[in-house]
């Protein structure tokens, strides 16, 4: 929200209440970055003047017989998109709230509840401005779009516009669409221009794009274009600078006046739309393909199957892979700008193109809905699952791909919850042994998803990283969640999906957990600050070995654990499946003077965490995202009770994955004391996050 000044018009003629509102705003913004200017009026004319002449971001209407009613306020505002927040007396809140909202109030508040009211004010201004910014851009560019289309629509030549950096199509005329076998542009919009150029000429085409983008010099080459029937048709292709919807872009032009086009070779498309694919991309191919899609309009979406482990035990991995494959094809047929898919354990990672944050958030919900409505049947197998989703922007350069993939890991909660499972120890041992043998022998049978952690621990190519957590209770303590990154021999990040289900293998779980705790102790001692707290998610290795854990702590880091600078966490999925063991674990931990937590809580309606002796609970990204989008859910009704129950126990609540305006609003509105996510700060390898940069 920057350092802008936001103007509030308070419709009230009571000087005492006007002063009370101003004091409330001053108290909440004295140390913040938000500045509000409050003016007052008690007449319709005053409202009209403030809105139409002086500018206004929010109207606060005191429900009183001495000032205009809500209907008159809306008439005075006219067609302007200015939110109206109505204040009522505390004893009339339940009686009037629903009626006021039905009449057009954005929300209803109470002046006496200052902390809640301030958050309502911030929410009203911020959310509306986000929506208006997007809407204004669309309206502003609509006319330019119309002119461009009129110019090219009647031409017989092939004309298309695409982004100079990402290659994504912005526009194509009818001749271009017909040439490639499309009925309308929406069928083409989810693709990039590189998909229509022969693979061996893609580097040449990229060079042409760079020259045009950087110098403006027109480029012409004889290129082979991929035809829908699989043929490669040789055309004289011209690239030159263009402008579409105020966006600098590149125009692709192919003259149809020439009859020199020839078919040079026949081959299948390598990058077909997802609806036509019959396979998943392996990790390396997936990341390589992403290099063609970098840009702010490309997003990675992780679709996580909640019932994965139950299905896996019942049907096996092969049936689940067939299910995900069929589901990906189903989704590709439903959503035009859905492209590449990567299957990994319980999740499908999807690439969405030509989108912004608003569209991706809506598409994510649509993808979940479509996925949950899809039923897979094959012989005796019938699978229909529940899903959650997380998303992140791909970034503006090839170098940002690994960062985006790592960030998606954190948002989807794959590492936090999934590192703890496969209960069949024999199966896990056999898999790790096979992986080890394959690595030693250089065999092609190495499972790429299971190999990196084994190798990184063996070669000590693993580093602890930190996700900063903001403390809104302002206790002056810096908080971090500890995670890990894996690197290859060249020092580059080697993996981005860390759903290592096989780590229930005793040796690997023990190694990973001890690495996490040893690194945390060492790093806390290095910075030498007692105002820092680390939250460490562990596997289920120590679940029935609490005495062994306490012994390890006393030997290796008693001082920082007893000072509660390190909080030890177990995933809710472990707690739910082994509740009695978890209860004994946390009790012994507490008796020894150490702090425990439960992380990755997905559904607060079924959680049992209030019965545990813990210091902290962490709500997952999926939980926060779902509640922020569905305020009438059962979760939202139970949420205040959960907050109250944890407060009575002297425990706190952490919101993970605060990555959108709506989830940040949820944190403000319900006074959640701790939060982390992309809107607050990105992960880093050092304990030196600048908390003055947090969004507030």
PANUMI-624186 format. One record per residue (C-alpha): x, y, z. Coordinates in steps of 0.25 Angstrom, whole numbers, plus 5000, padded with zeros to 4 digits. Layout:
N
XYZ
...
//
This chain:
696
500050005000
501250095000
501350225006
500150284999
499050365007
497750305007
496550395008
495350355017
494050425018
493350405031
491850445030
491450485045
491150605052
491550565066
492950635069
493250525080
493150415070
493950485060
495050505070
494950355074
495050305059
496250395057
496950355070
496750205066
497350225052
498550305058
498850195069
498850085058
499750165048
500750235057
501850125054
501250085040
501350115026
499950155024
499450295025
497950335025
497350475024
495950475031
494950585027
493550595032
492150635027
490750615031
490050655018
489750595004
490450714998
491650695006
491750555001
491650594987
492650704988
493650604995
493450494985
493350574972
494350684975
495350654986
495550504983
495150394993
495550254996
494550215006
493250265012
492950225026
491450245030
491050255044
489650195045
488850315051
487550385049
488350515048
489150485035
488750435021
488350285020
489150185012
488250195000
488550345000
490050325001
490050234989
489250334981
490250444984
491450354980
490750324967
491450214958
492850234965
493350104971
493550154985
493350064997
492350095008
492650045022
491450065032
491650075047
490550035056
490350035071
490949905078
489549855083
488949875069
490049805061
489449665059
488049725056
488549825046
489849765039
489149675029
488149775025
489249885023
490049785014
488849755006
488549905004
489949914998
490949935010
492249875008
492349835022
491749875036
492649915048
492649965062
493450085066
493650035080
494449915074
495649995069
496549875065
495449805057
494949935051
496349985046
496549855039
495249865032
495650005027
496949955022
496249835015
495149925009
496150015002
497249914998
496349804992
495549904984
496749974979
497349844975
496049804967
495949944961
497349944956
497149824948
495849874943
496350004939
497449944931
496549854923
495649974920
496750064916
497349964906
495949914900
495950024890
497449994885
497049854884
495849884875
496749964866
497849864864
496849754861
496149844851
497449864844
497849724843
496549644842
496249664827
497649634823
497949504816
499349504821
499749434834
499849534845
500049514860
500649584872
501449524883
502249564895
503649604893
504149534905
503249414907
502749384893
501249374897
500249414887
499549544889
498749544876
498549464863
497649504851
496749404845
497649364834
498749324844
497649244852
497149174840
498549134836
498849064849
497449004850
496849084861
495449144861
495649254871
496849324878
496549264891
497049134886
498349194882
498449284894
499049184904
500249154894
501549224891
502049254877
503249154879
502249044879
502049064864
503449074859
504248944856
505048904868
506448914861
506149054858
505649104871
507049164875
507049234862
505649294864
506049334879
507249404873
506249484863
505349514875
506549574883
507049664872
505649714869
505349734884
506649804887
506949884874
505649894867
506249844854
505349764845
505749614843
505349524832
505749374831
505249254823
504649164834
503949034836
502549054843
501848934849
500548904843
499448834851
499548714842
500948694847
501648754834
502748854834
502348964824
503449054820
503049204820
503749344819
503549394833
503749544836
503849594851
503749744854
503449834866
501949844869
501049904880
499849834885
498949884896
500049984900
501049864901
502249864893
502249734886
502749664873
501949654860
502049524852
501649544838
501549434827
501149484813
500149394806
500349464793
501449354790
501149214786
502549174790
502149094803
502648954803
502548834812
503948794817
503748684827
502648614835
502748604850
501848604862
501748734871
502648724883
501848824891
500448794888
499348854897
499148784910
497848724905
498548644894
499648594902
499748454906
500948464916
501548544927
502848624926
503948574935
504648674944
505748724935
504848724922
503848804930
504848914935
505448924921
504048944915
503849054925
504949134919
504049174907
502949224917
503649314926
502949444929
501949504939
500749444932
501249304934
500949234947
501149094953
500049034960
500148914969
498948824971
499048734983
498248614985
497748615000
497448465000
498748414993
499348325004
497948255006
497848234991
499248184990
499048085000
497748034994
498148034979
499648054977
500548154970
500248104956
498748124958
498948264963
499848304952
498848264942
497848344950
498648464950
498948444935
497448444931
497148554941
498248644934
497648614920
496248644926
496748784931
497448814918
496148804911
495448894921
496449004922
497049074910
498249134916
498749004923
499948944917
501048864923
500848764934
501848694944
501348584952
502048564966
501548474977
500248534982
500248654973
500148704959
500948824955
500248904944
500749024936
499649134933
500049244923
499349374919
498849404934
498949504945
498849474960
497349504960
497149404948
498049294954
497349304968
495949284961
496549174951
497149104963
495749084969
495149044956
496248944954
496048884968
494548884965
494748814952
495748714958
494748674969
493648654959
494448564951
494348414954
495348314949
494948164947
495848054941
495447914944
495247904959
495948034962
495048154964
495648284969
495048424972
495848514981
495848644988
496848744985
497548874990
498448964981
499549064982
500149154972
501349244969
501849334958
502849274949
503749404948
504349494938
505549414934
506049274932
506949284945
505649304953
505049164949
505749094961
505349194971
503849184966
503949034967
504549044981
503449144985
502349054980
502948944989
502749035001
501349084997
500748944994
501348895007
501848775000
503148765008
502548805022
501448695022
501948595012
503348565017
502848485028
502048375021
502148235016
501848145028
502348015022
503848015026
504147895018
503647965005
504448085009
505748015012
505647934999
505348064991
506548134997
507448014995
507048004981
507348154979
508648144986
509048024977
508648094964
509448224968
510648144971
510548064958
510148184949
508848104945
507748174937
506748114947
506948224957
505648294962
505848434960
504948474971
505548394981
507048414978
507348554981
507248554997
507948424998
509148474990
509148614996
509248555010
510348465006
511148574999
510748685009
510148764998
508948815006
508748955013
507749005023
506949125018
505949215026
504549265023
504349395031
503149405040
502549535044
502049555058
500849645058
500749645073
502049735073
502849655083
504149695077
504549555073
504949505060
504349375055
504749275044
504349145039
505449055035
505448975022
506548915013
507148934999
507848824991
509048854982
509748784971
511248774969
511348914962
510648974974
509248994967
507948954973
507748814968
506248784972
505048864974
503948764978
504348714992
503148614994
504148504999
503148405004
504148295005
504848365017
504048285027
505348205025
505948205038
507348245034
506948355024
505948415034
506948415045
507948485036
507048585031
506448625045
507848625051
508348715040
507148815042
507348825057
508948825056
508848935046
507849015054
508649015067
509949055059
509349165052
508649225065
509949215072
510649285060
509749405060
509749405075
508449475077
507449425087
506249505080
506249405069
505349275069
505449165059
504249065056
504748935051
503848835044
504248695047
503948555041
503248455049
504548385053
504548435067
503048415069
503248285078
504648325082
504448455090
505448405101
506448395090
506148535085
506248595099
507548525100
508048585087
507648725091
508348725104
509548675098
509548765085
508748895088
508048895102
508249045104
507549095091
506448985092
506149015107
506149165104
505049125094
505849185082
505649055075
504149005074
504048855069
502848825060
502148705055
501148705043
499748695046
499548575038
500548505047
499848555059
498448505054
498948365050
499748345063
499048435073
499348365086
500848355082
500848505078
500148535091
501248465099
502348525090
501848665093
501648645108
503048595110
503648705102
502848805110
503248745123
504748755119
504548905117
504548905101
503448955092
502648875082
501748915070
500748845060
500948895046
500248885033
498848885038
497948865026
496548865032
496248935046
494848865047
495548725050
496848765057
497148715071
498248815074
497548875085
497748755093
499248755092
500348825101
500948915090
501349055088
500949085074
500049035062
500249065048
499149065038
499549025024
499549105011
498349025006
497549055019
497849205019
497549215004
496249135005
495749215017
496049345011
495249314999
494049255006
493649335018
492349265020
492949125022
492849045034
494349065037
494149215038
493049195049
494049105056
495249185054
495049295065
494849175075
496149115071
496849245073
496249265087
496549125091
498049135087
498149275094
497549205107
498649105106
499749215105
499949165090
499949245077
499449225063
500349245050
499749265037
500649205026
500549245011
500049385012
500249414998
498949494993
498249614997
497049525002
497949445011
498649565017
497249625020
496949495027
498149505036
497749655039
496349635042
496449515051
497749565058
498549445055
499849475063
500849415053
500949405038
501849365027
501749365011
502149434999
501449565003
502349575015
503649525010
504449415002
505249305008
506749325010
507949255015
508349355026
507649395038
507649545035
506249575029
505849725029
504549725036
504349865033
504049825019
502849745023
501449775017
500649855027
//
